Amino acid sequence: MRPAPPGIEMIRRPEGRRFRFVLFDFDGTLSLLREGWQGVMIPMMVEVLEPIATRLDRDALARLITEDVEETTGLPTIHQMMRLAERVSEVGGTPPDPKAYKGEYLRRLLAHIKGRRDAVASGQVEPDQMLLAGARAFLEALAKRDLVLCLASGTDEPYVLEEARLLEIDRYFGPHVYGARDDDEASSKSAVIGRMLAENRIPGDELLVLGDGFVEIADCKEAGGYAVAVASDEVAGGGCINEWKRDRLLRAGADMVIADFMCRDGLVRLLFGA
Ligand SMILES: [Mg+2]
């Protein structure tokens, strides 16, 4: 096999595919605004379970919860909270409506990311500093081609819209920005992929998905698409691969792995030809 350009780990080449529909995940794939959300969600869940799950020590509990969160990354937040409610029932507790958990999680997360959002909104920090390296140039290159670009996220839609605007990338996606809506199944990533393919009469092999979550990579493969895993190290940056993400995304069926979009020239050539 010919060597892939630097920064690209090739599992299966996209040879012969002509992509028309490109779906991006938002958090961790393009946006860094919500970096560290797991560090908010996991401790909160441990806090909920610890007083009830008396048979598990804190470490075992943290491992169990981390696994739950990993498996549900990419699903609407409410699904992650539903899993927590199941865990509470399993150990004999009586969980509240998962929406209550979600409310508390969002309160904590918004406090955690407020500084970043404010810094961009006030012009103190350039939008591109809160994007993965090379992301804007990659989006620009794609916008010049005859492609439908779509942004899909498990985060609530009003936040996705607001943060995409804040980062000045909303313009690349036009009306195709999808987030979770009132915890409605029809707004999940799989549903969005299915609907976009059906509405635009696009066969699965014309679908390209870029994401850092298990769910979107698995959904893409399920639909017959080509999946680029963005195994971004959101903290270190600088082209570093997050090995944990890489591992999971390869298991989800990823066809190619990148750390960020600094390899954009090679990536565009590989995906779309000269
Ligand atoms: Mg993501």
Residues whose N, C-alpha, C, O or C-beta is under 5 A from the ligand:
A	BS01	MG	D25 F26 D27 G28 T29 D212 G213
